Each structure stands twice: as C-alpha cells, then as structure tokens.
Amino acid sequence: MAKKENRFIKVYSQGGGFTGPGFYVLVDKQTGVNYVYASGGYGGGITPLLNRDGTPVVTPVPNQYEE
C-alpha cells in the first residue's frame, strides 16, 4: 500500500500541553492558504488566517510540496 502524503504542514506552534490551550499555523500544501488551529481541553477550531484587507494569507508553496 502506498504511503499517503499529508496535505498540511505545521509551520508555527504556541502553547499547547496536555490540556492547555495551543495555537498552530497550518499551510495547505496544494493552495498555500494558511489556517489557524486553536485547541484547548476537549475542543478546538480552525479558520483561515486573514490579512488586514480580509484576504487569506497565502504562502508560496515550494515545488517539493506540490503534488
């Protein structure tokens, strides 16, 4: 069976622990769109990271990550 590649890369993390809150920035390897994932206790949520003008933050995707 072929290994399935992960679509997201974790590029930043802050906090997080056993049950403490944590914040992570994930980059979609296909689109370059950045997402913020926040977790704490038994819950969590994800949302696109936005610029001041409301457009999504997009990181150029290196060729090594493109499919």
MOBELPE-V562135 format. One record per backbone hydrogen bond with DSSP energy under -1.0 kcal/mol. NH is the residue of the N-H (numbers start at 1). CO is the residue of the C=O. Records with the same first field share a line. If there is no record, write none. Layout:
NH: CO  CO
//
This chain:
9: 27
11: 25
12: 25
14: 23
16: 21
22: 39
23: 14
24: 37
25: 12
26: 35
27: 9
28: 33
29: 7
32: 28
34: 57
35: 26
36: 47
37: 24
38: 45
39: 22
40: 43
41: 19
43: 40
45: 38
47: 36
49: 34
51: 55
54: 51
57: 49
59: 32
65: 62
//
